[in-house]
Amino acid sequence: MKLKRQQQGLTFVGLVIVGVLLALAGLVAAQVFPTYIEYLAVQKAVDKAAQGSTVAEVRSIFDKAATIDDITTITGKDLTVGKEGDRVVVSYDYVREIHLTGPAWLVMKYKGRSQ
């Protein structure tokens, strides 16, 4: 006797659902990726700004780097500048909100400090 083998695999409806979910994930990732790239630029600018010796100089260095790297989310005024021993430490935190649809928002909280 031959036994019928049951077909295995994805149905068309299942394929459509998986496709829609992948498309939505791709749309969200496409909106999140630029904010992460900007975060990396902010961290680089903060590390550069920490070479300054006064608060005004640190903020000025950051603002110049922000102009070059097209950082628009945060400015030199938003930085917290302090000292640890003889070293200048620059820290920051900011929030990026990404509108998804209707009342749904994705909130990205970025925080860091100079190395």
ZAMARGU-4260 file (C-alpha; in steps of 0.2 Angstrom, whole numbers, plus 5000, padded with zeros to 4 digits):
<rodrens>
0) 5000/5000/5000 | 5006/5017/4996 | 5004/5030/5010 | 5000/5047/5004 | 5012/5060/5010
5) 5005/5076/5016 | 5012/5091/5008 | 5022/5103/5019 | 5026/5121/5016 | 5019/5138/5017
10) 5002/5142/5010 | 4999/5157/4999 | 4990/5166/5014 | 5005/5162/5025 | 5017/5169/5012
15) 5007/5185/5011 | 5007/5187/5030 | 5026/5184/5031 | 5029/5196/5017 | 5018/5210/5025
20) 5027/5207/5042 | 5044/5208/5034 | 5039/5224/5024 | 5033/5232/5040 | 5049/5227/5049
25) 5059/5234/5035 | 5049/5251/5036 | 5053/5252/5054 | 5071/5248/5052 | 5073/5261/5038
30) 5067/5274/5050 | 5077/5268/5065 | 5094/5266/5055 | 5097/5285/5052 | 5094/5289/5071
35) 5107/5276/5075 | 5119/5283/5063 | 5116/5300/5070 | 5119/5293/5088 | 5136/5287/5082
40) 5140/5304/5075 | 5135/5312/5091 | 5147/5300/5101 | 5161/5304/5089 | 5158/5323/5091
45) 5157/5322/5110 | 5173/5312/5111 | 5181/5326/5100 | 5173/5340/5111 | 5180/5332/5127
50) 5197/5339/5122 | 5191/5356/5126 | 5197/5364/5142 | 5182/5375/5146 | 5163/5373/5145
55) 5161/5386/5131 | 5176/5378/5121 | 5168/5360/5123 | 5151/5366/5117 | 5159/5376/5102
60) 5169/5361/5097 | 5154/5350/5097 | 5144/5363/5087 | 5157/5363/5074 | 5157/5344/5073
65) 5138/5344/5073 | 5138/5356/5058 | 5150/5345/5048 | 5142/5328/5053 | 5124/5335/5050
70) 5118/5332/5068 | 5102/5341/5071 | 5095/5332/5086 | 5106/5339/5099 | 5117/5355/5101
75) 5131/5360/5112 | 5119/5368/5124 | 5112/5351/5128 | 5128/5343/5133 | 5133/5341/5152
80) 5151/5345/5154 | 5160/5340/5170 | 5177/5335/5177 | 5183/5318/5184 | 5200/5321/5191
85) 5209/5331/5178 | 5199/5325/5164 | 5184/5334/5155 | 5169/5322/5154 | 5155/5326/5142
90) 5138/5317/5143 | 5122/5318/5134 | 5105/5310/5133 | 5091/5314/5121 | 5075/5306/5114
95) 5070/5303/5096 | 5052/5299/5092 | 5047/5290/5076 | 5029/5291/5071 | 5023/5274/5065
100) 5005/5276/5062 | 4990/5284/5070 | 4993/5286/5089 | 5008/5274/5088 | 5026/5280/5091
105) 5043/5272/5093 | 5053/5281/5106 | 5072/5279/5105 | 5082/5285/5120 | 5100/5288/5117
110) 5113/5291/5131 | 5131/5292/5132 | 5147/5301/5138 | 5165/5304/5132 | 5178/5291/5133
</rodrens>
